[in-house]
Amino acid sequence: MSQKERKKFEEEWEELSTKKEVLRIWKTGEIHSVDEDYYDDYIINTVRELHNERKDKEFIKSARVIGQVVGYLNQYIGDLYIEYRIRHLIMNGVFEIQGVPKAMRFYSVKLY
């Protein structure tokens, strides 16, 4: 890496580190800060699609939802972040929960 490239990355990091957003995505060859709820609609639609694949609208393991979301995103977003957003959606009444949310394998969700 040349000194010029290194300097550019250092400057980009300095700028990013001053922003308050907690989620960053790679878009059009650059890093962009986005709101933390950026993928909420995608998560909700994923649960809706998983429900539609089944005859009934029963609970789906949160690990299954998280795996589906992470697996089909064109971004690297960690599974812990997606689980954080699922828990937020539970608290806001978007998802119903069954089980204990101590870890993603211990609870299931479904749309209200």
C-alpha positions as a LaTeX table, in Angstrom:
\begin{tabular}{lrrr}
\hline
Residue & $x$ (\AA) & $y$ (\AA) & $z$ (\AA) \\
\hline
Met1 & 0.00 & 0.00 & 0.00 \\
Ser2 & 1.36 & 3.37 & $-0.91$ \\
Gln3 & 1.70 & 6.24 & 1.54 \\
Lys4 & $-1.03$ & 8.10 & $-0.36$ \\
Glu5 & $-3.49$ & 5.20 & $-0.01$ \\
Arg6 & $-2.63$ & 4.77 & 3.65 \\
Lys7 & $-3.18$ & 8.47 & 4.32 \\
Lys8 & $-6.56$ & 8.31 & 2.57 \\
Phe9 & $-7.68$ & 5.38 & 4.77 \\
Glu10 & $-6.49$ & 7.17 & 7.90 \\
Glu11 & $-8.50$ & 10.26 & 6.96 \\
Glu12 & $-11.60$ & 8.17 & 6.22 \\
Trp13 & $-11.29$ & 6.47 & 9.61 \\
Glu14 & $-10.91$ & 9.81 & 11.37 \\
Glu15 & $-14.11$ & 11.04 & 9.74 \\
Leu16 & $-16.04$ & 7.83 & 10.49 \\
Ser17 & $-14.95$ & 7.74 & 14.11 \\
Thr18 & $-16.59$ & 11.11 & 14.79 \\
Lys19 & $-20.05$ & 9.98 & 13.64 \\
Lys20 & $-22.64$ & 8.75 & 16.13 \\
Glu21 & $-24.24$ & 6.07 & 13.94 \\
Val22 & $-23.52$ & 2.51 & 15.06 \\
Leu23 & $-23.97$ & 0.85 & 11.69 \\
Arg24 & $-21.86$ & 1.32 & 8.60 \\
Ile25 & $-22.35$ & $-0.26$ & 5.20 \\
Trp26 & $-20.27$ & $-0.54$ & 2.05 \\
Lys27 & $-22.04$ & 1.17 & $-0.85$ \\
Thr28 & $-20.72$ & 2.41 & $-4.19$ \\
Gly29 & $-17.15$ & 1.75 & $-3.16$ \\
Glu30 & $-17.37$ & 3.76 & 0.07 \\
Ile31 & $-18.30$ & 3.31 & 3.70 \\
His32 & $-21.56$ & 5.00 & 4.68 \\
Ser33 & $-23.01$ & 5.49 & 8.15 \\
Val34 & $-26.70$ & 4.57 & 8.36 \\
Asp35 & $-29.35$ & 4.56 & 11.07 \\
Glu36 & $-29.38$ & 1.52 & 13.33 \\
Asp37 & $-32.82$ & 0.49 & 12.03 \\
Tyr38 & $-31.56$ & 0.38 & 8.43 \\
Tyr39 & $-32.17$ & $-3.39$ & 8.10 \\
Asp40 & $-35.35$ & $-3.66$ & 10.19 \\
Asp41 & $-37.66$ & $-3.86$ & 7.16 \\
Tyr42 & $-35.40$ & $-6.52$ & 5.67 \\
Ile43 & $-35.57$ & $-8.55$ & 8.90 \\
Ile44 & $-39.36$ & $-8.22$ & 9.04 \\
Asn45 & $-39.72$ & $-9.25$ & 5.40 \\
Thr46 & $-37.43$ & $-12.23$ & 5.99 \\
Val47 & $-39.69$ & $-13.46$ & 8.80 \\
Arg48 & $-42.73$ & $-12.87$ & 6.58 \\
Glu49 & $-41.14$ & $-14.94$ & 3.78 \\
Leu50 & $-40.23$ & $-17.74$ & 6.20 \\
His51 & $-43.85$ & $-17.75$ & 7.43 \\
Asn52 & $-45.10$ & $-17.94$ & 3.84 \\
Glu53 & $-42.94$ & $-21.03$ & 3.20 \\
Arg54 & $-44.89$ & $-22.87$ & 5.91 \\
Lys55 & $-48.54$ & $-23.83$ & 6.08 \\
Asp56 & $-49.03$ & $-22.17$ & 9.44 \\
Lys57 & $-47.57$ & $-19.04$ & 10.92 \\
Glu58 & $-45.83$ & $-20.79$ & 13.81 \\
Phe59 & $-42.78$ & $-19.55$ & 15.69 \\
Ile60 & $-39.44$ & $-19.62$ & 13.88 \\
Lys61 & $-36.15$ & $-20.07$ & 15.74 \\
Ser62 & $-34.40$ & $-16.72$ & 15.90 \\
Ala63 & $-31.15$ & $-18.43$ & 14.85 \\
Arg64 & $-32.91$ & $-19.44$ & 11.61 \\
Val65 & $-34.04$ & $-15.85$ & 10.98 \\
Ile66 & $-30.59$ & $-14.47$ & 11.75 \\
Gly67 & $-28.91$ & $-17.01$ & 9.48 \\
Gln68 & $-31.28$ & $-16.18$ & 6.64 \\
Val69 & $-30.72$ & $-12.43$ & 7.02 \\
Val70 & $-26.93$ & $-12.65$ & 7.29 \\
Gly71 & $-26.74$ & $-15.21$ & 4.50 \\
Tyr72 & $-28.57$ & $-13.11$ & 1.93 \\
Leu73 & $-27.28$ & $-9.63$ & 2.72 \\
Asn74 & $-24.69$ & $-8.21$ & 0.38 \\
Gln75 & $-22.97$ & $-6.76$ & 3.44 \\
Tyr76 & $-21.04$ & $-8.25$ & 6.27 \\
Ile77 & $-23.20$ & $-7.54$ & 9.26 \\
Gly78 & $-22.52$ & $-9.68$ & 12.30 \\
Asp79 & $-25.17$ & $-12.01$ & 13.64 \\
Leu80 & $-25.08$ & $-10.29$ & 17.03 \\
Tyr81 & $-26.18$ & $-7.03$ & 15.43 \\
Ile82 & $-29.09$ & $-8.73$ & 13.66 \\
Glu83 & $-30.09$ & $-10.40$ & 16.95 \\
Tyr84 & $-29.95$ & $-7.00$ & 18.67 \\
Arg85 & $-32.37$ & $-5.65$ & 16.06 \\
Ile86 & $-34.69$ & $-8.66$ & 16.44 \\
Arg87 & $-34.83$ & $-8.05$ & 20.19 \\
His88 & $-35.59$ & $-4.40$ & 19.52 \\
Leu89 & $-38.43$ & $-5.42$ & 17.19 \\
Ile90 & $-39.76$ & $-7.75$ & 19.91 \\
Met91 & $-39.76$ & $-4.90$ & 22.44 \\
Asn92 & $-41.60$ & $-2.67$ & 19.95 \\
Gly93 & $-44.34$ & $-5.24$ & 19.38 \\
Val94 & $-43.42$ & $-6.24$ & 15.82 \\
Phe95 & $-42.54$ & $-9.81$ & 16.77 \\
Glu96 & $-44.01$ & $-12.14$ & 19.33 \\
Ile97 & $-41.50$ & $-14.20$ & 21.30 \\
Gln98 & $-41.54$ & $-17.75$ & 22.63 \\
Gly99 & $-38.74$ & $-18.96$ & 24.89 \\
Val100 & $-35.98$ & $-17.19$ & 26.77 \\
Pro101 & $-33.84$ & $-14.66$ & 24.87 \\
Lys102 & $-30.57$ & $-15.51$ & 26.61 \\
Ala103 & $-29.11$ & $-16.70$ & 23.30 \\
Met104 & $-30.46$ & $-16.92$ & 19.76 \\
Arg105 & $-31.01$ & $-20.68$ & 19.93 \\
Phe106 & $-33.27$ & $-20.42$ & 22.98 \\
Tyr107 & $-36.10$ & $-18.38$ & 21.57 \\
Ser108 & $-38.35$ & $-18.15$ & 18.54 \\
Val109 & $-40.26$ & $-15.30$ & 16.93 \\
Lys110 & $-43.26$ & $-14.70$ & 14.73 \\
Leu111 & $-45.03$ & $-11.67$ & 13.38 \\
Tyr112 & $-47.95$ & $-10.37$ & 15.45 \\
\hline
\end{tabular}
